[in-house]
Amino acid sequence: MTSERGDPTERGRAALAACDWGTARACFEEAVASVGSAAALDGLGQAQYWLGDYDHAFRLREQAYAAYRRQEDLRSAGAVAVELGALHLWVHGNEAACDGWIGHARRMLDGQGDCVERGWLELLLASTADEATEQEARARAALHTGRRFADPGLEYDALGHIGLSLVRRGEVTEGMRLIDESAAAVSSGVVTDPWPAGEIYCSLFGACEVAVDVRRAEAWLAAIDGYVQRTGELPVSAICRMHYGGVLRSAGRWSDAEVELTEAIELYDRTWRGSRFGPVLRLADLRVLQGRLDEARELVRGYEDTPEAAAPLARLSLAEGRPAVAVRTLERCLVRRGRGLASAPLLALLVEAYLLDGRVGEAQAVGEELQALGEATEQPAVQGLAALGRARVVIAAGDRSSIDLLEEALAAFVEAELPYEAAVTRHALAEELVDEQPELARAEAQAALATFERLRADLDVVACSAVLQRLDGSDGAAPGGAAALTPREAEVLGLLADGRSNAQIAASLYISIRTAEDHVSNILTKLGVTNRTEAAAHAHRAGEANRAT
């Protein structure tokens, strides 16, 4: 290829446009050897990036930046600085380096007037902003720049960012319309630059995760596979698999979610290792729901200060009987992320944490906030979380009129196709109905248990089994001839296995803490164990035995 006639830099650019990375590298190597221009260094750095040689790509593009500055091509220097900022953040997770290169980009573009490079800077700032309002404002500025300069990559990439911001804020229909338009621009060939094309697909799958839109995500999977096959851009596959795993988790396809998240982690480890926390923390959250708490703790380790860690950390704190810690974790995250649609699951967790910490008034306030969010977004998933949260507040206040709210929550979760949340609600219904309408309670508990067993949500299996034992008058006898547990003790054992403290057990069963302590002491004696951990292990074994029969 190097013997072909013509300018090797121009041939290299043509090869980049055709996603022929090997040819592009050969052409730019020829150009660097012959003229050593900034453009040749820049092109070679781009080729090395697409070939997965990230460290070499960084060095070359830094050299290109310095060369552009020397020849006073400040706009090109600014463009390189923008891309270096993004890559330092996503490949290495280096926020300081990203901020440094953003500073360089601003310095280069100051005084350059209205230019397309400034639009790309705005889009990077949109992608690194914490709040949806700032994301949208900066993306709209980039959109206008892309249209003024007839840059379809910038225009539709920005449109995808706007759509994602709208979805996160709760304007799902309009947001998804804009994202579909952007994705169609890629599939139709209007957008040919692989960088914005990849970002558009990432926005699409990110929005699908927020809106729990399984059908839309699956409709675009083939397009993603085609893009990755054409470009070899494995990080985009990792990002989309991560979001798709999140969608599948919500849809109750936990085994499929685990496959996608595990594959995403492996892809990140081979490429953008600095961004691997995304699928790792989603998997950690799934592990908590599965009752695999030790695995969850190990996955979270090292990422505790990442906003995405808030959900698994809060769930772990609740399972360990530390609701105050869960409250602090969630409140800090919500200050940083805002309280739109994307934060609805965190708000629901905050209601639970407040209640377990004895802060009923604050739980009620957040429940009302969730209700307003559900009404504003018209999303059944949020409406279900709001109704379930309000029902829990009513129960904690000692009011037994929670049935209607639980039924409302159940209907919403069924409509939203969220089986785990529906099962949690059925379990709560069973607990409320157990004394006055035992047959209805049994039906709800059995339906919930079937879902928990299918998902292998082990802690929920134990807690739900305790309700059925109470209804059946089952003795919950321990193996080896241990004395029989009373129905109430079996129920307490289920809560103990769920990680509840004595105070939380008391609050759940409307008994005093001293009574809860007595029940726990009796359980330890009857099971012939010495501590709560051993008692929980017994409960888990009993749950496995129930599944086997």
C-alpha positions in Angstrom: 0.0 0.0 0.0 2.9 2.4 0.8 4.0 2.2 -2.9 0.7 3.6 -4.2 0.8 7.0 -5.7 -0.7 10.0 -4.0 -0.5 11.8 -0.7 -0.2 9.1 2.0 -2.0 11.4 4.5 -5.0 11.7 2.2 -5.0 7.9 1.5 -4.8 7.4 5.3 -7.9 9.6 5.8 -9.8 7.7 3.1 -8.9 4.4 4.9 -10.1 5.8 8.2 -13.4 6.8 6.6 -13.7 3.2 5.3 -12.9 1.7 8.7 -9.8 0.0 7.2 -7.6 0.6 10.2 -4.6 -1.5 9.0 -4.4 0.4 5.7 -4.8 3.7 7.5 -1.9 2.8 9.9 0.4 1.9 7.0 -0.5 5.1 5.1 0.1 7.4 8.1 3.3 5.6 9.0 4.5 6.4 5.5 3.4 10.0 6.0 5.1 10.3 9.4 8.3 8.9 8.0 8.3 11.2 5.0 7.0 14.5 6.3 6.2 14.0 10.0 3.3 16.5 10.0 0.8 17.1 12.7 -1.9 15.7 10.5 0.1 12.5 9.9 0.7 12.0 13.6 -2.9 12.7 14.3 -4.1 10.2 11.7 -1.7 7.5 12.9 -2.9 8.0 16.5 -6.5 7.6 15.4 -5.6 4.4 13.5 -3.8 3.0 16.5 -6.8 3.7 18.7 -9.2 1.8 16.4 -6.7 -1.1 16.3 -6.8 -1.2 20.2 -3.3 0.1 20.8 -4.4 2.7 23.3 -1.1 3.7 24.9 0.6 4.2 21.5 -2.5 6.2 20.4 -2.3 8.5 23.4 1.4 9.2 22.8 0.9 10.0 19.1 -2.1 12.2 19.6 -0.3 14.2 22.3 2.5 14.7 19.8 0.0 15.8 17.2 -1.5 18.3 19.7 1.9 19.8 20.3 2.6 19.9 16.6 -0.7 21.6 15.8 0.1 24.2 18.4 3.5 24.9 17.0 2.1 25.5 13.6 -0.7 27.7 15.2 -3.5 25.4 14.0 -5.4 26.0 17.2 -8.7 24.6 16.1 -7.1 21.2 15.2 -5.2 21.3 18.5 -8.5 21.9 20.3 -10.2 19.0 18.5 -7.4 16.7 19.5 -7.6 17.9 23.1 -11.3 17.2 23.2 -10.8 13.6 22.1 -7.8 13.1 24.4 -10.0 14.3 27.4 -12.7 11.8 26.5 -10.3 8.9 26.0 -8.4 9.5 29.3 -11.7 9.4 31.1 -13.2 6.4 29.4 -10.1 4.2 28.7 -8.3 4.9 32.0 -11.0 6.4 34.3 -8.6 9.4 34.8 -10.9 12.3 35.6 -7.9 14.6 36.4 -6.4 14.0 32.9 -9.8 14.5 31.3 -10.2 17.9 33.1 -6.7 18.9 32.1 -7.4 18.2 28.4 -10.7 20.0 28.6 -8.7 23.0 29.9 -6.4 22.7 26.9 -9.3 22.5 24.5 -10.9 25.6 26.0 -7.7 27.5 25.7 -7.2 26.5 22.1 -10.7 27.4 21.0 -11.0 30.7 22.9 -11.0 33.4 20.3 -11.7 31.0 17.4 -15.3 32.1 17.2 -18.1 29.8 16.3 -16.6 26.5 15.0 -17.5 22.9 14.9 -14.7 22.0 17.3 -16.4 24.0 20.0 -19.5 21.9 19.4 -17.6 18.7 20.1 -16.3 20.3 23.3 -19.8 21.1 24.4 -20.8 17.5 23.7 -17.9 16.2 25.8 -19.0 18.5 28.6 -22.6 17.2 28.2 -21.4 13.6 28.6 -19.4 14.4 31.8 -22.1 16.5 33.5 -23.9 15.0 36.5 -27.3 16.6 36.1 -29.7 16.0 33.2 -30.5 19.7 32.8 -26.9 20.6 32.2 -26.5 17.5 29.9 -29.4 18.7 27.8 -28.4 22.3 27.7 -24.8 21.5 26.5 -26.1 18.9 24.0 -28.5 21.4 22.5 -25.6 23.9 22.0 -23.7 21.1 20.2 -26.8 20.3 18.1 -27.1 23.8 16.9 -23.4 23.9 16.0 -23.6 20.6 14.2 -26.5 21.9 12.1 -24.8 25.3 11.3 -21.7 23.5 10.1 -23.5 20.6 8.4 -21.7 18.0 10.5 -24.2 15.1 10.7 -22.0 13.2 13.2 -22.1 16.1 15.7 -25.7 16.8 15.0 -27.1 13.4 15.5 -24.7 12.5 18.3 -26.0 15.6 20.1 -29.6 14.6 19.3 -29.0 11.3 21.0 -27.5 13.0 24.1 -30.6 15.2 24.3 -32.9 12.2 24.0 -31.1 10.4 26.8 -31.3 13.5 29.0 -35.1 13.7 28.3 -35.6 10.1 29.2 -33.6 10.5 32.4 -35.8 13.4 33.3 -39.0 11.5 32.6 -40.0 12.6 29.1 -39.6 9.1 27.8 -41.7 9.3 24.6 -40.0 12.5 23.2 -36.6 11.3 24.4 -36.9 7.9 22.7 -38.2 9.6 19.5 -35.0 11.7 19.2 -32.8 8.7 20.0 -34.5 6.5 17.4 -34.0 9.3 14.9 -30.3 9.4 15.7 -29.9 5.6 15.5 -31.7 5.6 12.1 -29.2 8.2 10.9 -26.5 5.7 11.6 -28.2 2.7 10.1 -29.1 4.6 7.0 -25.6 5.9 6.4 -26.3 9.6 7.1 -23.8 9.3 9.9 -20.7 7.5 8.7 -18.1 8.6 11.3 -17.7 5.6 13.6 -17.0 7.7 16.7 -20.4 9.5 16.9 -22.1 6.4 15.5 -20.9 4.4 18.6 -21.9 7.2 21.0 -25.4 7.2 19.5 -25.8 3.5 20.1 -24.6 4.0 23.6 -27.2 6.7 24.2 -29.9 4.4 22.8 -29.1 1.5 25.2 -28.6 3.8 28.1 -32.1 5.2 27.6 -33.5 1.7 27.2 -32.1 0.8 30.7 -33.6 3.9 32.3 -37.0 3.2 30.7 -36.8 -0.6 31.1 -37.5 -0.9 27.4 -36.6 -4.5 26.5 -38.3 -4.5 23.1 -36.5 -1.4 21.8 -33.2 -2.7 23.1 -33.6 -6.1 21.4 -34.8 -4.4 18.2 -31.4 -2.7 17.9 -29.1 -5.5 18.9 -28.5 -6.6 15.3 -27.5 -3.1 14.4 -25.0 -3.0 17.3 -23.5 -6.3 16.2 -23.1 -5.0 12.7 -21.4 -1.8 13.9 -18.9 -3.7 16.0 -18.2 -6.2 13.2 -17.5 -3.3 10.8 -15.4 -1.2 13.2 -14.0 -3.6 15.7 -15.0 -1.1 18.4 -15.3 -3.5 21.4 -15.9 -0.8 24.0 -19.3 0.1 22.3 -20.2 -3.6 22.6 -19.2 -3.5 26.3 -21.4 -0.4 26.9 -24.4 -1.7 25.2 -24.1 -5.1 26.9 -23.9 -3.3 30.2 -27.1 -1.4 29.6 -28.8 -4.4 28.1 -27.9 -6.4 31.2 -29.5 -3.7 33.3 -32.6 -3.9 31.2 -32.7 -7.7 31.6 -32.3 -7.5 35.4 -35.4 -5.3 35.6 -37.3 -7.6 33.3 -36.7 -10.5 35.6 -34.3 -12.3 33.2 -31.6 -12.5 35.8 -29.6 -15.3 34.3 -29.4 -13.6 31.0 -28.5 -10.3 32.7 -25.6 -12.1 34.4 -24.3 -13.3 31.1 -24.4 -9.9 29.5 -22.9 -8.1 32.5 -20.1 -10.7 32.8 -19.3 -10.4 29.1 -19.3 -6.6 29.4 -16.8 -6.8 32.3 -14.5 -9.0 30.2 -14.7 -6.6 27.2 -13.9 -3.6 29.4 -11.0 -5.4 30.9 -9.6 -5.8 27.3 -10.3 -2.3 26.3 -11.6 0.6 28.4 -10.6 -0.8 31.8 -11.2 2.6 33.5 -14.9 2.3 32.8 -15.4 -1.3 34.0 -17.1 -0.1 37.2 -20.4 0.2 35.2 -21.1 -3.5 34.7 -19.3 -4.5 37.9 -21.6 -2.4 40.0 -24.7 -3.5 38.1 -23.6 -7.1 38.8 -23.0 -6.3 42.4 -26.6 -5.0 42.7 -27.9 -8.2 41.2 -25.8 -10.3 43.6 -27.4 -8.5 46.6 -30.8 -9.3 45.2 -29.7 -12.9 44.8 -28.6 -13.0 48.4 -24.9 -13.5 47.4 -23.8 -10.7 49.7 -20.1 -11.7 50.0 -19.7 -11.6 46.3 -21.5 -8.2 46.1 -19.1 -6.8 48.7 -16.1 -8.0 46.8 -17.4 -6.5 43.5 -18.1 -3.1 45.1 -14.7 -2.9 46.8 -12.7 0.0 45.3 -15.7 1.7 43.7 -17.5 2.9 46.9 -17.3 6.6 45.8 -18.8 6.0 42.4 -22.4 7.1 42.0 -23.4 3.8 40.4 -22.3 2.1 43.7 -25.1 3.7 45.7 -27.8 1.1 45.0 -25.7 -2.0 45.8 -24.1 -0.3 48.8 -27.5 0.8 50.2 -28.9 -2.7 49.7 -25.9 -4.2 51.5 -26.3 -1.8 54.4 -30.0 -2.7 54.7 -29.2 -6.4 54.6 -26.6 -5.9 57.3 -29.1 -4.0 59.6 -27.5 -0.5 59.0 -30.3 1.6 57.6 -28.7 4.9 58.7 -25.7 4.1 56.5 -28.0 3.3 53.6 -29.8 6.6 54.1 -26.5 8.5 54.0 -25.3 6.7 50.9 -28.5 7.3 49.0 -28.8 11.0 50.0 -25.3 11.7 48.8 -25.9 10.1 45.5 -29.2 11.9 44.9 -27.5 15.2 45.5 -25.1 14.5 42.8 -27.4 12.8 40.3 -30.6 14.7 40.8 -34.0 13.1 41.3 -35.5 12.4 37.9 -36.7 9.2 36.3 -33.3 7.6 36.4 -33.2 8.1 40.2 -36.6 6.5 40.9 -35.2 3.2 42.1 -32.9 5.1 44.5 -35.8 7.1 45.9 -37.7 3.8 46.5 -34.7 2.4 48.3 -34.6 5.6 50.4 -38.2 5.2 51.5 -37.3 1.7 52.8 -34.1 2.9 54.4 -35.9 5.8 56.2 -38.6 3.4 57.5 -36.1 0.9 58.8 -34.2 3.8 60.5 -37.4 4.9 62.2 -37.8 8.1 60.2 -41.4 7.7 59.1 -42.0 11.4 58.3 -39.1 11.6 55.9 -40.1 8.3 54.3 -43.5 9.7 53.7 -42.1 12.8 52.1 -40.0 10.8 49.6 -43.0 8.6 48.9 -45.0 11.6 48.0 -42.1 12.8 45.8 -42.1 9.4 44.0 -45.9 9.7 43.6 -45.5 13.1 41.9 -42.7 11.7 39.7 -45.0 8.8 38.7 -47.8 11.2 37.8 -45.5 13.5 35.8 -43.8 10.7 33.8 -46.8 8.4 33.5 -44.3 5.5 33.8 -46.0 2.4 35.4 -42.7 1.3 37.0 -42.4 4.6 38.9 -46.1 4.5 39.8 -45.6 1.0 41.2 -42.6 2.1 43.3 -44.5 5.1 44.6 -47.5 3.0 45.6 -45.3 0.4 47.3 -43.4 3.1 49.1 -46.6 4.7 50.4 -48.0 1.3 51.4 -44.8 0.7 53.5 -45.2 4.1 55.2 -48.8 3.2 56.1 -47.8 -0.1 57.5 -44.9 1.4 59.5 -47.4 3.9 61.0 -49.5 1.1 62.3 -52.4 1.6 59.8 -53.6 -1.7 58.4 -55.3 0.0 55.4 -52.4 -0.7 53.0 -54.1 -3.3 50.9 -55.4 -0.9 48.2 -52.0 0.7 47.8 -50.3 -2.7 47.5 -52.9 -3.7 44.9 -52.2 -0.5 43.0 -48.4 -1.2 43.1 -48.9 -4.8 41.9 -51.0 -3.7 39.0 -48.4 -1.1 38.0 -45.5 -3.6 38.2 -47.4 -6.2 36.2 -48.1 -3.5 33.5 -44.4 -2.5 33.5 -43.4 -6.2 33.3 -41.2 -6.1 36.4 -41.6 -9.6 37.9 -39.3 -9.2 40.9 -41.0 -6.0 42.1 -44.4 -7.6 41.6 -43.3 -10.6 43.7 -42.0 -8.3 46.5 -45.5 -6.6 46.4 -47.3 -10.0 46.6 -45.1 -10.9 49.5 -46.1 -7.7 51.3 -49.8 -8.4 50.5 -49.4 -11.9 52.0 -48.0 -10.5 55.2 -50.9 -8.0 55.4 -53.6 -10.6 54.7 -52.2 -13.5 56.8 -54.4 -13.0 59.8 -57.7 -11.9 58.4 -57.7 -13.6 54.9 -55.3 -16.5 55.1 -56.3 -18.2 51.9 -55.7 -15.0 49.9 -52.4 -14.6 51.8 -51.4 -18.1 50.8 -52.2 -17.5 47.1 -50.1 -14.3 47.1 -47.2 -15.9 49.0 -47.1 -18.9 46.7 -47.1 -16.7 43.6 -44.3 -14.6 45.1 -42.3 -17.6 46.2 -42.5 -19.1 42.6 -41.0 -15.9 41.2 -38.3 -15.7 43.9 -37.4 -19.3 43.3 -37.2 -18.8 39.5 -34.9 -15.8 40.0 -33.0 -17.6 42.8 -33.5 -14.6 45.1 -32.5 -16.6 48.1 -33.2 -14.1 50.9 -36.6 -13.5 49.5 -37.3 -17.2 49.3 -36.5 -17.6 53.0 -38.6 -14.7 54.1 -41.6 -15.7 51.9 -41.3 -19.3 53.0 -41.7 -18.1 56.6 -45.1 -16.6 55.7 -46.2 -19.9 54.3 -44.9 -21.7 57.3 -46.9 -19.4 59.5 -50.0 -20.1 57.4 -49.5 -23.8 57.4 -48.6 -24.0 61.1 -45.4 -25.6 60.0 -43.0 -26.2 62.8 -39.9 -25.2 60.8 -38.0 -27.9 62.7 -34.3 -27.9 62.5 -32.4 -31.0 61.3 -30.9 -33.3 63.8 -33.8 -33.3 66.2 -33.8 -29.7 67.2 -36.9 -28.4 69.0 -39.7 -27.2 66.8 -40.0 -23.5 66.0 -43.3 -21.8 66.5 -44.9 -20.1 63.5 -43.8 -16.7 64.8 -40.3 -17.9 65.4 -40.2 -19.3 61.8 -41.2 -15.8 60.6 -38.5 -14.2 62.7 -36.0 -16.6 61.3 -36.9 -15.6 57.8 -36.3 -11.9 58.7 -33.1 -12.7 60.5 -31.9 -14.6 57.4 -32.8 -11.5 55.4 -30.2 -9.6 57.4 -32.6 -7.7 59.6 -31.5 -6.4 63.0 -33.7 -7.0 66.1 -35.0 -3.5 65.8 -36.0 -4.1 62.2 -37.6 -7.4 63.0 -39.6 -5.7 65.7 -40.7 -2.9 63.3 -41.7 -5.5 60.6 -43.8 -7.6 63.0 -45.2 -4.8 65.2 -43.6 -6.2 68.3 -41.2 -4.8 70.9 -37.5 -5.0 70.5 -37.3 -7.0 73.7 -39.8 -9.5 72.3 -37.8 -9.8 69.1 -34.6 -10.4 71.1 -36.4 -13.2 73.0 -37.6 -14.8 69.7 -34.0 -14.7 68.3 -32.6 -16.2 71.5 -35.2 -19.0 71.4 -34.4 -19.7 67.8 -30.7 -20.0 68.4 -31.4 -22.4 71.3 -33.9 -24.6 69.3 -31.6 -24.8 66.2 -28.6 -25.6 68.3 -26.5 -22.8 66.8 -24.5 -20.1 68.5 -25.0 -17.0 66.4 -27.2 -15.3 63.9 -25.0 -16.2 60.9 -25.4 -19.9 61.7 -29.2 -19.5 62.1 -29.3 -17.7 58.7 -27.3 -20.5 57.1 -29.9 -23.0 58.5 -32.7 -20.9 56.9 -30.9 -20.9 53.6 -30.5 -24.7 53.7 -34.2 -25.1 54.5 -35.0 -22.9 51.5 -32.9 -25.1 49.3 -34.7 -28.2 50.7 -38.1 -26.6 50.0 -37.0 -26.0 46.4 -35.8 -29.6 46.0 -39.2 -31.0 47.1 
